[in-house]
Amino acid sequence: MTDNTDNTEKHEMTQDNLCPTNQQRRQLLKNAALGAAGLAGASLLGYEPKILAAHLAEEEQKAADVDGVSGATRTFTNWAKLEDLKGKPPKVRMGKLNISRIILGGNLFGGWAHSRDLIYVSDLVTAYHTADKIHATFQLAEACGINAFLSHYSHFAMIKRYWEAGGDMHFFADCRTPEETKISMDQGASACYLNGEKTDALVAEGKFDVLEAHLEQVRKEKTTAGLGAHRLITVQKVMERGIEPDFWMKTFHHTKYWSAQHPSEHDNVFCREPDDTKDFMKTMPLPWIAFKTLAAGAIHPSEGFRYAFENGADIICVGMYDFQMVDDVNIAVDVLRNKDSLVRERRWT
């Protein structure tokens, strides 16, 4: 029989092990960083090793000042705070509305993370976005100059809570049926648009009368009416029929990112013809809100925002965590303030 009892040569769990000193922590970080770098290859550090290396440098810098004990919570962040805001984004006229050129999308609140093959992400983002976190995110967004929230019509309860606390953001409701559209307008939506996948399907089936009925229903209530599309042919066929919404919602991003090159689609491509979209939308006179501009996190905002605005989008709809908000708005503001550097052919609306 094997003796499973500990002996003096084996590692003992002591308070020192549970709460290491700064010196011990720095050595652990150094070992982890070196190990990760070895796995990544001597010439290329991956994202996590870079984080570890940065943290190690910070620890080394602080070593001479404090020899404190900390818990497992990550406290080393470089996320921009509200005081770092460079300015608020400009607005664009959309019917009777004045809407900021960057608006907040709601997929992360609903758990629709478009996480490719990662099966846990939607649960993770839903757990993160508690009611209080969503409320705080709205507050931060509005403080940054974002004045509209676009999401599924069932998310009205989120924005209603914010309104009741004094918030003043517009709600753009994503709808699929006349019933959902009516509910949205009754609840105070500033705009209602027909969901992109729904519009794609209706156009493929030749049911243009349903699109016209949606626009008529919304406009009858003096509400801004839109249509969504994931596929360019949807926009083209609707415009050919002379049907004009108050605005279009169209996916838009380049495909020069790794997962877009996968031979089969795994929830990784949302705009399949970006060059053709750019060319067609160049002469489209209606306001255009571009969404999926970051390909669900595959493209950095500094690249994705510029690409969208440069190639014709009037507004971008972006799902953002609270800790990304200021950085993202700053990027958008930098792009929009320097319009002379934008190689944009489509006129601004």
Secondary structure as GFF3:
##gff-version 3
##sequence-region A 1 349
A	DSSP	alpha_helix	15	18	.	.	.	ID=ss1
A	DSSP	alpha_helix	22	40	.	.	.	ID=ss2
A	DSSP	alpha_helix	47	62	.	.	.	ID=ss3
A	DSSP	three_ten_helix	82	84	.	.	.	ID=ss4
A	DSSP	beta_strand	91	94	.	.	.	ID=ss5
A	DSSP	beta_strand	97	100	.	.	.	ID=ss6
A	DSSP	beta_strand	102	105	.	.	.	ID=ss7
A	DSSP	alpha_helix	107	110	.	.	.	ID=ss8
A	DSSP	alpha_helix	121	128	.	.	.	ID=ss9
A	DSSP	alpha_helix	131	143	.	.	.	ID=ss10
A	DSSP	beta_strand	148	152	.	.	.	ID=ss11
A	DSSP	three_ten_helix	153	155	.	.	.	ID=ss12
A	DSSP	alpha_helix	156	164	.	.	.	ID=ss13
A	DSSP	beta_strand	170	175	.	.	.	ID=ss14
A	DSSP	alpha_helix	178	186	.	.	.	ID=ss15
A	DSSP	beta_strand	191	194	.	.	.	ID=ss16
A	DSSP	alpha_helix	196	204	.	.	.	ID=ss17
A	DSSP	alpha_helix	208	220	.	.	.	ID=ss18
A	DSSP	beta_strand	224	229	.	.	.	ID=ss19
A	DSSP	alpha_helix	232	240	.	.	.	ID=ss20
A	DSSP	beta_strand	247	251	.	.	.	ID=ss21
A	DSSP	three_ten_helix	258	261	.	.	.	ID=ss22
A	DSSP	alpha_helix	274	281	.	.	.	ID=ss23
A	DSSP	beta_strand	288	291	.	.	.	ID=ss24
A	DSSP	alpha_helix	301	310	.	.	.	ID=ss25
A	DSSP	beta_strand	315	318	.	.	.	ID=ss26
A	DSSP	three_ten_helix	322	324	.	.	.	ID=ss27
A	DSSP	alpha_helix	325	337	.	.	.	ID=ss28
A	DSSP	three_ten_helix	339	341	.	.	.	ID=ss29
###
